[in-house]
Amino acid sequence: MQQLRTLPRFVRKLALIHTNIGFIEHLLHGVQHQLTHVILTNNHLAHFPGFTYHCMNLRYLDLSHNFLHQLPVLSQLVKLETLIVSHNRISSLDNIVPTSPSNLHTLLTSNNCLEHLPDQLFESCPKLKVLDISKNNCLQTLPGGITELQSLKVDDCHALQMPPYVVAKNGLAHIRKYFRNQKKWLAKVK
């Protein structure tokens, strides 16, 4: 079996699944700036791969099924539209706020250890329309900005208290109604 030593200059999409990516840094020399899609699933990654910081044209990044504990500041990935970090060990998204990519429209974070979503998430990601936070069993609250989404998955987030899981599991329409009623109630109390 022959081992790959360099990547062709025309590579735009890179998928390394079930590999040891610690040994691919040398392969990417000269092509990082051209990559638009990177898929690094099932690689036992404990840290965000450093070479992705140099992928200035990156629009799609899939780091699912790894061992990531946190996300770094992603401000240099200005073209990033889709970030998939499902099936990791991430407890917070605080690092991506307020320096998150402004073009981010899809964020999939299911099966992690999220405890909360930053209140500023939707201000930092004004184009965010799709969010999957399913199976984050420690997640207790959702910020009000969540009502601007087009798609939200909260399956098996049983610890949710704001809005309660019994409301959230029924979808965005019920969440929107819940937050509208909360605003009305608060206005009456004041």
C-alpha positions as CSV (number, residue, x, y, z in Angstrom):
1,M,0.0,0.0,0.0
2,Q,1.4,3.4,-1.1
3,Q,1.3,6.3,1.4
4,L,0.1,9.7,0.3
5,R,2.9,12.3,0.7
6,T,1.2,15.5,-0.7
7,L,-2.2,16.6,-1.8
8,P,-2.8,17.9,-5.3
9,R,-3.1,21.7,-5.5
10,F,-6.7,21.5,-6.8
11,V,-8.2,19.8,-3.7
12,R,-11.2,21.8,-2.4
13,K,-12.8,19.1,-0.2
14,L,-11.0,17.0,2.3
15,A,-12.6,14.0,4.2
16,L,-10.4,12.1,6.7
17,I,-12.6,9.7,8.5
18,H,-11.2,7.1,11.0
19,T,-7.7,8.3,10.4
20,N,-4.8,9.6,12.5
21,I,-4.9,13.2,11.4
22,G,-1.9,14.2,13.6
23,F,0.2,13.0,10.7
24,I,-1.4,15.0,7.9
25,E,-0.2,18.5,8.6
26,H,2.6,18.1,6.0
27,L,0.0,17.0,3.4
28,L,-1.9,20.2,3.7
29,H,1.1,22.5,3.0
30,G,0.0,24.9,0.3
31,V,-3.7,23.7,0.0
32,Q,-5.2,25.0,3.3
33,H,-6.3,28.3,1.7
34,Q,-8.2,26.4,-1.1
35,L,-10.2,24.0,1.1
36,T,-13.9,24.8,1.3
37,H,-15.0,21.6,3.0
38,V,-13.2,19.6,5.7
39,I,-14.6,16.5,7.3
40,L,-12.6,15.0,10.2
41,T,-15.1,12.6,11.9
42,N,-14.2,9.7,14.1
43,N,-10.5,10.7,14.6
44,H,-10.3,10.7,18.4
45,L,-9.5,14.5,18.3
46,A,-9.2,16.0,21.7
47,H,-8.2,19.5,20.4
48,F,-9.4,21.6,17.5
49,P,-7.1,20.9,14.6
50,G,-4.7,23.7,14.1
51,F,-4.4,23.6,10.4
52,T,-8.1,24.6,10.0
53,Y,-7.2,28.1,11.2
54,H,-5.4,28.6,7.9
55,C,-8.4,27.5,5.8
56,M,-9.6,31.0,4.9
57,N,-12.2,29.7,2.4
58,L,-13.6,27.0,4.6
59,R,-17.4,26.9,4.4
60,Y,-18.2,23.5,5.9
61,L,-16.4,21.9,8.9
62,D,-17.4,18.6,10.4
63,L,-15.6,17.5,13.6
64,S,-18.3,15.1,14.8
65,H,-17.6,11.9,16.7
66,N,-14.4,13.0,18.4
67,F,-13.3,13.9,21.9
68,L,-13.4,17.7,21.7
69,H,-14.0,19.5,25.1
70,Q,-14.2,23.0,23.8
71,L,-14.3,25.1,20.7
72,P,-11.7,27.8,20.1
73,V,-12.3,31.3,18.8
74,L,-13.4,30.9,15.2
75,S,-13.2,34.5,14.0
76,Q,-10.6,33.8,11.3
77,L,-13.0,31.4,9.6
78,V,-15.1,34.2,8.1
79,K,-16.7,32.1,5.4
80,L,-17.7,29.3,7.6
81,E,-21.4,28.5,7.1
82,T,-21.8,25.0,8.6
83,L,-20.2,23.7,11.8
84,I,-20.8,20.2,12.9
85,V,-19.5,19.2,16.4
86,S,-22.0,16.6,17.4
87,H,-21.0,13.6,19.5
88,N,-18.1,15.3,21.3
89,R,-17.7,16.4,25.0
90,I,-18.2,20.1,24.6
91,S,-19.7,21.8,27.6
92,S,-19.8,25.4,26.4
93,L,-20.1,27.5,23.2
94,D,-18.9,30.6,25.0
95,N,-15.6,30.7,23.0
96,I,-17.4,31.2,19.7
97,V,-19.2,34.3,21.0
98,P,-18.8,37.1,20.2
99,T,-16.1,36.2,17.6
100,S,-18.1,33.6,15.8
101,P,-18.2,33.5,12.0
102,S,-20.9,35.9,10.9
103,N,-21.9,33.7,8.0
104,L,-22.6,30.7,10.2
105,H,-26.1,29.4,9.4
106,T,-26.0,25.8,10.6
107,L,-24.7,24.7,14.0
108,L,-25.1,21.0,14.9
109,T,-24.1,20.3,18.5
110,S,-26.1,17.2,19.5
111,N,-24.8,14.6,21.9
112,N,-22.5,16.9,23.9
113,C,-22.4,18.2,27.4
114,L,-23.7,21.7,26.8
115,E,-24.9,23.3,30.0
116,H,-26.2,26.5,28.4
117,L,-26.3,28.5,25.2
118,P,-24.7,32.0,25.3
119,D,-27.3,34.8,25.3
120,Q,-25.3,36.5,22.6
121,L,-25.2,33.5,20.3
122,F,-27.9,34.9,18.0
123,E,-26.4,38.4,18.0
124,S,-23.0,37.0,17.1
125,C,-24.4,34.7,14.4
126,P,-27.2,36.7,12.8
127,K,-27.5,34.3,9.9
128,L,-27.9,31.2,12.2
129,K,-31.1,29.4,11.1
130,V,-30.5,25.7,11.9
131,L,-29.5,24.6,15.4
132,D,-29.4,21.0,16.7
133,I,-28.9,20.8,20.5
134,S,-30.5,17.4,20.9
135,K,-29.3,15.1,23.6
136,N,-27.4,17.7,25.7
137,N,-28.8,16.4,28.9
138,C,-27.3,19.2,31.1
139,L,-28.8,22.0,29.0
140,Q,-31.2,24.0,31.2
141,T,-32.1,27.3,29.4
142,L,-32.5,28.5,25.9
143,P,-32.0,32.2,25.1
144,G,-34.9,34.2,23.7
145,G,-33.1,34.7,20.4
146,I,-33.7,31.1,19.6
147,T,-37.2,32.0,18.3
148,E,-35.5,33.5,15.1
149,L,-34.4,30.0,13.9
150,Q,-36.0,28.1,11.0
151,S,-35.1,24.7,12.5
152,L,-34.4,23.7,16.0
153,K,-33.9,20.2,17.4
154,V,-34.0,19.7,21.2
155,D,-34.8,16.0,21.5
156,D,-33.9,14.5,24.8
157,C,-32.9,17.7,26.6
158,H,-34.9,16.7,29.6
159,A,-33.1,19.1,32.0
160,L,-34.6,22.1,30.1
161,Q,-36.3,24.5,32.4
162,M,-36.5,27.7,30.3
163,P,-38.6,26.9,28.3
164,P,-39.6,23.7,30.0
165,Y,-38.7,20.5,28.0
166,V,-42.5,19.7,27.7
167,V,-42.8,23.0,25.7
168,A,-39.5,22.8,23.8
169,K,-40.0,19.2,22.5
170,N,-43.0,20.3,20.6
171,G,-41.0,22.7,18.4
172,L,-40.3,26.2,17.6
173,A,-43.9,27.4,17.4
174,H,-44.5,26.3,21.0
175,I,-41.2,27.9,22.1
176,R,-42.1,31.2,20.4
177,K,-45.5,31.2,22.1
178,Y,-43.8,30.4,25.5
179,F,-41.4,33.4,25.1
180,R,-44.2,35.7,23.9
181,N,-46.3,34.8,27.0
182,Q,-43.3,35.3,29.2
183,K,-42.8,38.8,27.8
184,K,-46.5,39.6,28.4
185,W,-46.4,38.3,31.9
186,L,-43.2,40.3,32.7
187,A,-44.9,43.4,31.3
188,K,-47.8,43.0,33.6
189,V,-45.6,42.4,36.6
190,K,-43.7,45.7,36.0
